[in-house]
Amino acid sequence: MRVIEIAGPGGPEVLVTAERALPEPGPGAVRIRVAWAGVNRPDVAQRAGSYDPPPGASDLPGLEASGEIVAIGAGVPEDALGAKVCALLPGGGYAEEVVTPYAHCLPVPDGMSLKEAACLPENYFTVWENVFRRGRLKAGEVFLVHGGSSGIGTTAIQMARAFGARVFATAGSDAKCQACLDLGAERAINYRTEDFAQVLKEAGGADLILDMVGGSYIPRDIKVLKLEGRLVLIAFLGGPKAEVNFAQLMMKRLTVTGSTLRAQSDQAKAEIAEGLREHVWPLLSAGRIAPVMDSAFPLAEAAAAHARMESSEHIGKIVLEVAGG
């Protein structure tokens, strides 16, 4: 099968086309003929040499895909064969076929194309785990998401609004801020021209903040959280270190937490999938929320897709066309 390999740590140019044998699904796993694969920041970090795959995972990039189940391992129901699914992957999505646990597969929502479905797993698993399970967002609360125009951000805005929260978002241009407003944000803050901490202070503070920037944002996040507020960290685009006044955590009884998705156990990911199936997939099938698409590239042009992501000009998801559909 045709795949995209990482020839060595470096820029987008190290992504090269290669041929490999088909992977075989073990017990509880399936092999998917990939139609579309999502492109994500961890793929870029892996290509650059700063994010190694967990033990046992494919060395190929690609953490989500959509397509058709074409082979099953022991313990997987026979009627899974031929199903159109989207799936969270441990790696290997930049390929014509990929293996993943069946419990990490979800049906393509009603009325949605395989292209759109490839945008769902990585973002929706991440947002459900960190905003709703770990962050405990409730209706009526004030939610701030940094990077509101990213794949994670556009997902978080829509899901939080659908569940009744008041949503604020930061983004890096007026066009990106408008995209956040169009998705349901009450206020979008251009971080190049405004101080998000001042805006949130004037709004009365935030109950929950989802931060993928880190660095200098962390002390400002803590400053604007309300009593019993929660800060959830999922990435550190601005750096992993910050000077923090822990007295503020004590006085306001704050919770600071975070997680990564890829390193979690198969069982943990299966539990996230079940939560999505029950609470979020009906919203997708009803058209109340939807993935935001930025651009699509052929599999052979994965390097161009990575360059697009690293430009930070994208709004929403970037995908690779493998077989289409």
C-alpha positions in Angstrom: 0.0 0.0 0.0 1.0 3.6 -0.5 2.0 5.6 2.6 3.7 8.8 3.6 6.8 8.2 5.7 8.9 10.6 7.7 12.4 10.4 6.2 14.0 12.0 9.2 13.3 14.9 11.6 12.8 18.2 9.7 10.5 20.4 7.7 7.6 19.4 5.5 10.0 18.2 2.8 10.9 15.1 4.9 7.4 13.7 4.2 8.0 11.1 1.4 5.8 8.6 -0.5 6.7 4.9 0.1 5.2 1.4 -0.2 4.5 -0.9 2.7 2.7 -4.2 3.4 -0.9 -4.0 4.6 -1.2 -4.0 8.4 -3.1 -6.9 9.9 -5.7 -6.2 12.6 -5.2 -8.0 15.9 -7.9 -9.0 18.4 -10.5 -6.3 18.8 -9.0 -4.3 15.9 -10.1 -3.5 12.3 -8.4 -2.4 9.1 -9.9 0.6 7.4 -9.5 1.4 3.7 -8.8 5.1 4.1 -10.8 7.7 2.1 -9.6 10.8 3.9 -7.1 11.5 6.7 -7.0 14.5 9.0 -3.9 16.6 9.5 -3.1 17.7 13.1 -0.5 19.5 15.1 0.8 16.3 16.7 1.6 15.1 13.1 3.7 18.2 12.6 5.4 17.7 15.9 6.2 14.1 15.1 7.6 15.1 11.7 9.8 17.7 13.4 11.2 15.1 15.8 9.6 16.4 19.0 6.7 14.0 19.5 7.5 10.3 19.4 4.7 7.7 18.8 3.8 5.7 21.9 5.1 2.1 22.1 3.4 -0.2 19.7 2.0 2.6 17.5 2.8 3.0 13.8 5.7 5.3 13.0 3.6 6.8 10.2 1.8 10.1 11.0 -1.9 10.4 11.0 -4.2 10.3 14.1 -7.6 10.2 12.4 -9.2 8.9 9.2 -12.5 8.0 7.6 -13.2 5.1 5.3 -14.6 1.6 5.0 -13.8 -1.4 7.3 -12.3 -4.1 5.1 -10.8 -6.5 7.6 -11.5 -7.5 11.2 -9.7 -9.1 14.0 -10.9 -11.7 16.5 -13.8 -10.5 18.7 -15.0 -7.9 16.2 -18.6 -8.4 15.1 -18.9 -9.7 11.5 -21.3 -7.0 10.5 -18.6 -4.4 11.0 -17.2 -5.4 7.6 -18.2 -2.8 5.0 -19.2 -0.2 7.6 -18.4 3.4 6.8 -16.7 4.9 9.8 -14.4 7.6 11.1 -11.8 6.5 13.7 -9.3 7.8 16.2 -5.9 6.2 15.3 -2.7 5.5 17.3 -0.9 6.6 14.1 -0.6 5.4 10.5 -3.4 7.5 9.0 -1.3 8.8 6.1 -1.7 5.6 4.2 -4.2 3.7 2.0 -5.1 1.4 4.8 -4.7 1.6 8.6 -5.4 -0.5 11.7 -7.1 0.7 14.9 -9.2 -0.7 17.7 -12.8 -1.2 16.7 -13.9 0.6 19.9 -12.3 3.8 18.6 -14.5 3.8 15.5 -17.7 5.8 15.2 -20.3 5.8 12.4 -20.3 8.5 9.9 -23.0 10.9 11.1 -26.2 11.1 9.0 -25.9 13.3 6.0 -22.1 13.8 6.3 -19.5 12.9 3.7 -16.4 10.9 4.4 -14.4 14.0 3.8 -16.2 15.8 6.6 -16.1 12.8 8.9 -12.3 12.6 8.7 -12.3 15.9 10.5 -14.1 14.6 13.6 -12.2 12.1 15.7 -9.1 13.9 16.9 -10.9 17.2 17.7 -14.1 15.7 19.1 -12.3 13.2 21.3 -10.1 16.0 22.6 -12.9 18.5 23.2 -15.2 16.0 24.9 -12.4 14.7 27.2 -11.0 18.1 28.1 -14.0 20.5 28.1 -16.8 18.2 29.2 -15.2 15.3 31.2 -12.2 16.9 32.7 -13.4 20.6 32.5 -16.9 19.8 33.6 -18.5 22.6 31.5 -22.1 23.3 32.4 -24.9 25.2 30.8 -24.8 28.9 31.6 -21.1 29.0 32.5 -18.5 31.3 30.8 -16.1 29.3 28.6 -12.9 30.8 27.0 -11.1 28.8 24.3 -7.7 30.0 23.0 -7.0 29.3 19.4 -10.7 29.6 18.5 -10.2 29.3 14.8 -8.2 26.1 15.0 -9.7 22.7 14.5 -9.9 22.2 18.3 -11.2 25.8 18.7 -14.0 25.6 16.1 -15.1 22.3 17.6 -15.0 23.6 21.2 -17.0 26.8 20.3 -19.8 24.8 18.7 -20.0 22.1 21.3 -19.9 24.5 24.2 -22.6 26.7 22.6 -24.8 23.6 21.8 -24.6 22.6 25.5 -25.7 26.0 26.7 -22.4 27.8 27.7 -21.5 31.4 27.0 -18.4 31.2 24.7 -15.5 33.6 24.4 -12.5 32.9 22.0 -9.2 34.3 21.1 -7.7 34.3 17.6 -5.0 36.1 15.6 -6.8 38.1 13.0 -10.1 39.9 12.4 -11.1 37.3 9.9 -10.4 34.5 12.3 -12.4 36.3 15.0 -15.3 36.7 12.7 -15.2 32.9 12.0 -15.4 32.4 15.8 -18.4 34.7 16.0 -20.1 33.0 13.1 -19.8 29.7 14.9 -21.5 31.0 18.0 -18.9 32.8 20.2 -20.4 35.7 22.1 -17.1 37.6 21.9 -14.0 37.0 19.8 -10.7 38.6 21.0 -8.0 39.4 18.5 -4.9 38.7 20.7 -2.7 40.9 18.6 -4.7 44.0 19.4 -6.6 43.2 22.6 -5.8 41.8 26.0 -8.0 38.8 26.6 -7.6 39.1 30.4 -9.1 42.6 30.3 -12.0 41.5 28.1 -12.8 38.6 30.4 -12.4 40.7 33.5 -15.0 43.1 32.1 -17.3 40.1 31.4 -17.1 38.9 35.0 -14.5 36.2 34.5 -14.4 32.7 33.1 -15.6 29.4 34.7 -13.5 27.3 32.3 -10.6 28.0 30.0 -9.2 25.6 27.4 -5.6 26.6 26.7 -3.4 25.2 23.9 -1.0 28.1 24.1 0.5 27.9 27.6 3.5 30.1 28.4 2.6 33.7 29.3 -1.1 32.9 28.9 -1.2 30.7 32.0 -0.8 33.4 34.7 -3.4 35.5 32.9 -5.8 32.5 32.6 -5.5 32.0 36.4 -6.1 35.7 37.0 -9.4 35.8 35.1 -10.9 32.5 36.4 -13.9 32.8 38.7 -14.2 31.1 42.1 -14.1 27.3 41.5 -12.8 27.9 38.0 -11.0 25.3 35.9 -8.0 25.7 33.6 -7.4 22.8 31.2 -4.1 22.7 29.2 -3.8 20.6 26.1 -0.8 22.1 24.3 2.0 24.6 24.7 2.5 26.5 21.5 3.7 29.4 23.6 6.0 27.2 25.8 5.4 24.8 28.7 6.8 27.1 31.5 5.3 30.0 33.4 5.6 31.8 36.7 2.4 31.4 38.6 1.1 32.9 41.9 -0.3 29.8 43.6 -2.0 31.9 46.2 -4.6 32.7 43.6 -5.3 29.0 43.1 -5.9 28.6 46.8 -8.0 31.8 47.3 -10.2 31.1 44.3 -10.2 27.3 44.8 -9.1 26.7 41.2 -8.5 23.5 39.4 -5.6 23.3 36.9 -5.4 20.1 34.9 -4.5 18.9 31.4 -4.1 15.9 29.2 -2.8 14.4 26.0 -5.0 12.1 24.0 -2.6 9.8 22.1 -0.9 8.3 25.1 -4.1 7.3 26.9 -5.1 3.7 27.1 -7.3 2.0 24.6 -10.0 1.6 27.3 -9.9 5.3 28.1 -10.3 6.2 24.4 -13.2 3.7 24.1 -14.9 5.5 27.0 -14.5 8.8 25.3 -15.9 7.3 22.1 -19.0 6.1 23.9 -19.6 9.5 25.4 -19.4 11.0 21.9 -21.8 8.4 20.5 -24.4 9.1 23.1 -24.2 12.9 23.6 -22.5 14.4 20.5 -23.1 12.3 17.4 -26.9 13.1 17.6 -26.0 16.8 17.3 -23.8 16.1 14.3 -26.5 14.0 12.6 -29.1 16.8 13.3 -26.8 19.4 11.8 -26.6 21.4 15.0 -22.8 21.3 14.9 -20.4 20.5 12.1 -16.7 20.4 11.3 -15.2 23.5 9.8 -13.1 22.7 6.7 -10.1 24.7 5.7 -8.4 22.9 2.8 -7.8 19.5 1.2 -4.6 18.1 -0.4 -3.9 14.8 -2.2 -2.0 12.3 0.0 1.1 12.7 -2.1 1.1 16.4 -1.2 1.2 15.9 2.6 4.2 18.3 2.7 2.0 21.1 1.4 -0.7 20.3 4.0 1.9 20.5 6.7 3.2 23.8 5.3 -0.4 25.1 5.4 -0.8 24.1 9.0 2.5 25.7 10.0 1.6 28.9 8.4 -1.2 29.3 11.0 -3.3 30.9 8.2 -5.9 28.0 8.3 -9.3 28.2 9.8 -10.6 24.8 10.8 -9.4 21.4 9.5 -6.9 20.4 6.9 -7.4 16.9 5.3 -5.6 14.6 2.9 -7.5 12.8 0.2 -6.4 9.2 0.0 -9.2 7.4 -1.9 -11.9 10.1 -1.8 -15.6 9.5 -1.3 
